[in-house]
Structures are given as structure tokens and as C-alpha cells.
Amino acid sequence: MTEMPTGPRPETDLATVTYVHGAGPATDTSPVTAAPALGGTTEATDRAAVVEAARRVLEGTVTPAPAEVEKVDVDLDAFDDRPLIPAWAKTPEGWAMYSGVLYRSRLRAYRRWVRRQRTDRGHAAQFKRGARRVQDWVTGFEGIQTQALAHQAHVAAKEARAAARAARYTPALMKNKKEVAVREADRTQTVAMQAVNAHKQAKKYRRKLRALRAGAAYGPPLAAIGSGYATAGGLGATAGALATFAGGAFAGRHTITEETDWSADWRSLGDGDPMTAPMLDEVFRRAKVIGSDESLHMVQMPMLDARGAWSAVIDLPPGIPAKKAMRAISEIASALGVEDAQVSMAKTKGKGARSGRLEIYVAKELPFTEGAEPGPLLALEAAANFWGRIAIGPDVRGLPISISVVERSGLIGGEPGAGKSASGNVILLAAALDPRVILWLADGKGGGDLEPFEELCEWFEGDADPEAFYEMLKAAVADMKARYALLKKLGKRKVTEELANKYPLLRQKLLWVDELMFYTTDDEYGKKITKLLRNLVSRGRAAGIVTFCATQKPGSDVVDTSLRDLLSIRWALRCTTPEASDTILGKGAAAAGYSAKTIEPEMRGAGLLWAEGSNPVLVRADYYTDDQVELLIKRAYDLRDAAGTLPEGPKTLADQLRDKGEPDADVLAVLVDVFNAYDQEAKEEDANAEVDWLPGTVLVDALKAAGLDITPEKLARLVVREDTEKRKRTWQDSASALNGYPLSAVLRAVQSKYGLTA
């Protein structure tokens, strides 16, 4: 073969093709001395030679012989439609390329096979169908015939017994009837015996056929496993079992409509299936939220978060509001195959929010059933700031929720054992750790839940005494009026943090009422307490007074609606009915999809918190053990001790008189102290002793010792005695009777002049 002549190439497209030895255009019958020119001048004999060479290459009939490989420019259009095989395809690189393609195709086929195993076309599903089909074949249909014959034999036997009884009891005098009865008894007995024999034959036939089919169906697998074990041990038995499995899978390889596993149509998120857009469409259709021909628009496709829960953002079809879906949360949870408490739906917020746009969040497990994490207050080294945000606890996504109670008031409710006391601790401890906050606590339960806070309280009512609580509220209202008087004097409208830090009278005050129901339902003080609380809640917010009430069921019969509606922060723990939940969150909340009844009993401390935003949020309060509460209260005590804000405790009558800042009040204070001193001295000798009278000289000497120069005449004018009280008495070792003053006269003077009582 010679090379193509150089020079200008024709306009036709050319390609360089490498020929193997023996594939050249030269033949034994048609020698060619020079390469033909390409283009329109190619001879017919030359074209046939080139085509024949290509055919020999395709058929692999080229005779191998050592020869140099030459290159020639060939016009591809000069060949017919059969493709050429390049020489590199038979080189190691070509074989590697084809092997890689084969490996990748086999890998993709293996992955498809693995994915298919979870479906009803997988080998395990096929084997189950095959085993069921084989068992159905072994059972056969003879059982139906046997049952029918058994029924016939049973009926015939009953008829025979009845005919025999009739023949036996027919009187012999009735000859004709007797003969007819005997013949009927013989006939029915014969029929019954034939039916019984037929039944026995059918049972025997059924057993025989079943045994034959069972041998044909189960004999080969047992033989394969047994012979495999006998020849190769466990490996042979495994091989026999695999062969049996393959045969069963082959028998069940085709699915038929009658054997469709209808449960596959009902598989859901609760069965472990991933959330998909088609699943959500079907769920909302089954919940009757959207029509059968409608579908959702996926704003954010379903995805797993770090906690292993599914979330998605969807747009409902036009004309369907979000509240319709939120009202059907139970139906949606049922369609998803989970509990109501695992599903959380809320309207999206911020930019891009729409009336029909929802964010759906589905936890794989029931939330808030695991152990609670330690609250953030344990890690707090400095004092808390009750003017800032208060950490409440995590929501279902694990995000921390915090609220502000400035100029707010709150209501916590739920069934007994729902965790009201533990939930209230997050607010009480935050207030206690701020040494600027004044604590006034009332425990209507009287069970000691608030007792650890008593030493931090300026006013504490722990005996569940409605009268004492009424006095507390009167004092709180008086304090509120004093605060507003100071604000008016300062030209301010409300208490701020700067004013509270500057003026001790304006320090923030937390009034906490546990088991409000006990106080408001009291026959004597219930209405009075409700009236004072309503006044305090409505007007005390701007004066720096924060009020929180906790009760089991704050219905209108327990808490007047005029008071309940003023409590802006609502926290509904588990309730037994949607109506009870609505009494906390407000009317219509349960119908809108926010019902505390959906909270499971295992979710202790979890509740729907409606403090900020347009929708309640399911939150579980941070939990503090009794030891942790004790530790935090000790820390709060130290903080208040360092800040000088520890409560002074109840003031004695003498201290209250001295606070008046008047000379007469100071005189009366000394008199009260003197009586108390002599009374304590007498009780040391005799526990039942009481000092209710002292000589005037003793009182005058005590006044002079206190720096108060007062004459007996002035003392008599200040402490007015009745005629019977002026009687002289003996005193200690004195021989003569002395003029003196009874304690009742001193207390009467204190009450008449300053309105104070002991």
C-alpha cells in the first residue's frame, strides 16, 4: 500500500483511519499499483476493494501478520451504513474503556436491585408470595367439598334421629301411620349412613391429595437442605436454603391484583417512610383540607432537621385559608400516622408570609418525653435581669423560647399534675435572682411549693387564708397608689428600669398567686379579692407591678372573665377538654388548632404558650430539681444580701410607731417595748405568766432612759384610762399599792391615735 499523494485536498470531509494488516485495498485478484484518488474520480473497482477490506475487519477474518501500520485519509461517505471499528478498540486502553462501561452499568443495576428490595417486587416479597401460593396449592379446594358433605351428613343424621323418634312413639293402634313412620325412619337412616360414608371418603381423599401435594412442594426443598447438610455440613445446608429461597421467589415473581398488599396504600410517616410532596398531597386530601383534584404548592420541599424531624413550607390552593388546615390537625396527624402532639403547624412570619402559607413540622417521636436539660439559670454567675427577657424553655424544634414580662401579666392553667409548679419556677427563680425585684407570693394550695421562697419575700401568704390574701391585696393597691403619686410628682407616665434603679419605691414587684381558684371561690372574700386583683392587673402594669396567677381550670365560675381577659400572657398546660384549654388561651383557640388537650400525659411541663406573636407555641418549661431550686434560692439570698434588698420581715408595733416620726408615737413605742420586755421576763419564769399592768413610775423611768422627758401628767393625758383601770395595785415587793397603766389602755391609745393594732 502506497501513501496518498500530497497536494490540495478535495472539498469532501476526510478522516484518518488505521487499517490492520490485510485490510488494505490491495487484493490477489486485482493488484493496485497506486492509491486511487478520492472524490468524484474514484474507480468502481477501487471502491469495492476498500469496502471489502472494511467488511473483513468487521468479520474478524483479517489474517494476522507482522506489518507496519499505515495511515490513509479516507472519505467516510464513500462507505455504506455499516460502522467501522477503530483499532484502539482492541488495544488494552479500549478494553479498559469497555470494561469500565460494563462495571458502571452493573453497579447501577445493583443499586436499582437494592432499591427494589423494599417494594413488593423485591425478592423477600416474592418469596412470601411464592410460599403463600405453594401453601394455597397444597391446601387445595377439597376442603370445601368436605365441609359441604359434613354439613349434609349432620343434617341427615338429625333427620334420621327425628324420624326414628317419631316411629318409636307412634301408637301401634294407628297401624297405617306406624308403618309410614317406620318406613321413613329406615329411609332417613339409609340416607344418613350414605352421607356419613361420603364425608369419610371425602376426608380420606382430601388427606391423600394434600399429602401428595405437600410431598411434591416441600419434599425437594427438604431434600436439598438435608442432602446439602449431609455432604457439606452447614455450607451445604445454606446452599440448599438459598436454592429453596430462589425457588420460592421464582414462584412468587409476578404480582397479581388479588394479592396486592393494600396496606402499602396506607403507609405513612409513622411507618418510617420519608416525607414527600405526594405524601403531603394525599395527607391533606384525606384530611379533607383540599379537594381530591387539588394539590399543594411546595415552597420548601420536605427535609430533615438536625433533630431528625420533618419540616416543609407549603402553600394551600387558592381560596383555602391556613386556619382550615390548622383546625384539622388531628386528621392530618392521623393521615401521617403520628400523634397529634408530634405535628406542629403555624403560619409563616416575616417577608413572604401569606394567608395560605403554612410551615408544617412533624417530629418522628413524641416530643418532650425525654429528660429535661438543665435550665440556663444554673449557669448564670451574675444576677438576672427581670427587666429583660426570661428564658422559658425549648419548643418542639429545640429552639429556646423567651418572653418579656415588663408591663405584662400572666395566667398559667392546666389539669392537676400537668406541671404548673415546675413551670412557674422558671419565672419565680428569674425574679428571685434579680435582687431589685420585690416578691409578694400567695400559696392558695398551702402545700409548701412556694415555701422555699419565703425568706426572699416581702409579703408571703402560705396558709391558704383568703382573709390574709385580701389584706395582702389591699396593701398592694395602696403601694400602687403610692407609686403613681411618685410618678406624678416626677412627671412620668410609667415605671422604667432607670426610674426603678433610682427610686426604691418604684422597684419592680412580682405578685404571684398559686391556686387562684381557692381564693376567688371563697364565700366571704371571693368577690372582694376578684375586685382588687382586677384593679391591680389593669392599673399596676405601668406602676411596675407584674401579676401572675396559676390555677387548674380558670373558668368564669372560678375567675371572672373581666379579670381573666386582662391577663395577657397565657400558658395552657395539659387539659382534659378543649373547652378547658379555651378558658386559658381564649375562646376559639381549640377550633383554630391550638388545644392543650392534644398534649399527652407523658409530656410533663409542656404547654401552649401565648405570649408574643399571633399564635401559641408548644413549649416545655426548663425543669429544676428541688436541690437545684434550693441552690438557686441560696444564690438569690446572697445576691440580695449583698445588694441590701433582703426583706426586713414583719415590723413590730413599736417599729411601726417609730416610723410615724411623731413625739407621741415615740412615747407609745417605748411603752409597748417596756410591756414586751417585762412580759418576756415573766414568761422565762412561768410560761403562763402575763404582764398586763405596770406602775406609772416604771413607765416614766423607761421613758427618761430612752431620752424622752415626760411628766406623769402628760403621760396620763396621752394614755387615757377608764375609771376601773385607775385602781391601784401592788407591784413586786412594794408594801403599798401603786398607780399604774394597763396594757389595754396603751393599745387603745395606739389604735385611736394611729389606727395600728398589735
Residue, then its C-alpha position, 0 to 999 in steps of 0.5 A: m500500500t502506497e501513501m496518498p499523494t500530497g497536494p490540495r485536498p478535495e472539498t469532501d470531509l476526510a478522516t484518518v483511519t488505521y487499517v490492520h494488516g490485510a485490510g488494505p485495498a490491495t487484493d490477489t485478484s486485482p493488484v493496485t499499483a497506486a492509491p486511487a484518488l478520492g472524490g468524484t474520480t474514484e474507480a468502481t473497482d477501487r471502491a469495492a476493494v476498500v469496502e471489502a477490506a472494511r467488511r473483513v475487519l468487521e468479520g474478524t477474518v483479517t489474517p494476522a501478520p507482522a506489518e507496519v501500520e499505515k495511515v490513509d485519509v479516507d472519505l467516510d461517505a464513500f462507505d455504506d451504513r455499516p460502522l467501522i471499528p477503530a483499532w484502539a478498540k482492541t488495544p488494552e486502553g479500549w478494553a479498559m474503556y469497555s470494561g469500565v462501561l460494563y462495571r458502571s452499568r452493573l453497579r447501577a443495576y445493583r443499586r436499582w436491585v437494592r432499591r427494589q428490595r423494599t417494594d413488593r417486587g423485591h425478592a423477600a416479597q416474592f418469596k412470601r408470595g411464592a410460599r403463600r401460593v405453594q401453601d394455597w396449592v397444597t391446601g387445595f379446594e377439597g376442603i370445601q367439598t368436605q365441609a359441604l358433605a359434613h354439613q349434609a351428613h349432620v343434617a341427615a343424621k338429625e333427620a334420621r334421629a327425628a324420624a326414628r323418634a317419631a316411629r318409636y312413639t307412634p301408637a301401634l293402634m294407628k297401624n297405617k301411620k306406624e308403618v309410614a313412620v317406620r318406613e321413613a325412619d329406615r329411609t332417613q337412616t339409609v340416607a344418613m349412613q350414605a352421607v356419613n360414608a361420603h364425608k369419610q371418603a371425602k376426608k380420606y381423599r382430601r388427606k391423600l391429595r394434600a399429602l401428595r401435594a405437600g410431598a411434591a412442594y416441600g419434599p425437594p426443598l427438604a431434600a436439598i437442605g438435608s442432602g446439602y447438610a449431609t455432604a457439606g455440613g452447614l455450607g451445604a445446608t445454606a446452599g440448599a436454603l438459598a436454592t429453596f429461597a430462589g425457588g420460592a421467589f421464582a414462584g412468587r415473581h409476578t404480582i397479581t391484583e388479588e394479592t396486592d398488599w393494600s396496606a402499602d396504600w396506607r403507609s405513612l410517616g409513622d411507618g418510617d417512610p420519608m416525607t414527600a410532596p405526594m405524601l403531603d398531597e394525599v395527607f391533606r386530601r384525606a384530611k379533607v383540607i383540599g379537594s381530591d383534584e387539588s394539590l399543594h404548592m411546595v415552597q420548601m420541599p420536605m427535609l430533615d432537621a438536625r433533630g431528625a424531624w420533618s419540616a416543609v413550607i407549603d402553600l394551600p390552593p387558592g381560596i383555602p385559608a391556613k386556619k382550615a388546615m390548622r383546625a384539622i390537625s388531628e386528621i392530618a396527624s392521623a393521615l401521617g400516622v403520628e400523634d397529634a402532639q408530634v405535628s406542629m403547624a403555624k403560619t409563616k412570619g416575616k417577608g413572604a408570609r401569606s394567608g395560605r402559607l403554612e410551615i408544617y413540622v412533624a417530629k418522628e417521636l413524641p416530643f418532650t418525653e425525654g429528660a429535661e436539660p438543665g435550665p440556663l439559670l444554673a449557669l448564670e454567675a451574675a444576677a438576672n435581669f427581670w427587666g429583660r427577657i426570661a428564658i422559658g424553655p425549648d419548643v418542639r424544634g429545640l429552639p429556646i423560647s423567651i418572653s418579656v414580662v415588663e408591663r405584662s401579666g400572666l395566667i398559667g392553667g392546666e389539669p392537676g399534675a400537668g406541671k404548673s409548679a415546675s413551670g412557674n419556677v422558671i419565672l419565680l427563680a428569674a425574679a428571685l435572682d434579680p435582687r431589685v425585684i420585690l416578691w409578694l407570693a400567695d400559696g392558695k394550695g398551702g402545700g409548701d411549693l412556694e415555701p422555699f421562697e419565703e425568706l426572699c419575700e416581702w409579703f408571703e401568704g402560705d396558709a391558704d387564708p383568703e382573709a390574709f390574701y385580701e389584706m395582702l391585696k389591699a396593701a398592694v393597691a395602696d403601694m400602687k397608689a403610692r407609686y403613681a403619686l411618685l410618678k406624678k410628682l416626677g412627671k412620668r407616665k410609667v415605671t422604667e428600669e432607670l426610674a426603678n434603679k433610682y427610686p426604691l419605691l418604684r422597684q419592680k414587684l412580682l405578685w404571684v398567686d398559686e391556686l387562684m381558684f381557692y381564693t376567688t371561690d371563697d364565700e366571704y372574700g371571693k368577690k372582694i379579692t376578684k375586685l382588687l386583683r382586677n384593679l391591680v392587673s389593669r392599673g399596676r402594669a405601668a406602676g411596675i407591678v407584674t401579676f401572675c396567677a396559676t390555677q387548674k381550670p380558670g373558668s368564669d365560675v372560678v375567675d371572672t372573665s373581666l379579670r381573666d381577659l386582662l391577663s395577657i400572657r397565657w400558658a395552657l398546660r395539659c387539659t382534659t377538654p378543649e373547652a378547658s384549654d379555651t378558658i386559658l388561651g381564649k375562646g376559639a383557640a381549640a377550633a383554630g388548632y391550638s388545644a392543650k388537650t392534644i398534649e399527652p400525659e407523658m409530656r410533663g411541663a409542656g404547654l401552649l404558650w401565648a405570649e408574643g406573636s399571633n399564635p401559641v407555641l408548644v413549649r416545655a418549661d426548663y425543669y429544676t430539681d428541688d436541690q437545684v431550686e434550693l441552690l438557686i434560692k441560696r444564690a438569690y439570698d446572697l445576691r440580695d444580701a449583698a445588694g441590701t434588698l433582703p426583706e426586713g420581715p414583719k415590723t413590730l408595733a413599736d417599729q411601726l410607731r417609730d416610723k410615724g416620726e411623731p413625739d407621741a408615737d415615740v412615747l407609745a413605742v417605748l411603752v409597748d417595748v417596756f410591756n414586751a420586755y417585762d412580759q418576756e421576763a415573766k414568761e422565762e419564769d412561768a410560761n403562763a405568766e402575763v404582764d398586763w399592768l405596770p406602775g406609772t413610775v416604771l413607765v416614766d423611768a423607761l421613758k427618761a432612759a430612752g431620752l424622752d422627758i415626760t411628766p406623769e401628767k402628760l403621760a396620763r393625758l396621752v394614755v387615757r384610762e377608764d375609771t376601773e383601770k385607775r385602781k391601784r395595785t401592788w407591784q413586786d415587793s412594794a408594801s403599798a399599792l401603786n398607780g399604774y397603766p394597763l396594757s389595754a389602755v396603751l393599745r387603745a391609745v395606739q389604735s385611736k391615735y394611729g389606727l395600728t393594732a398589735 
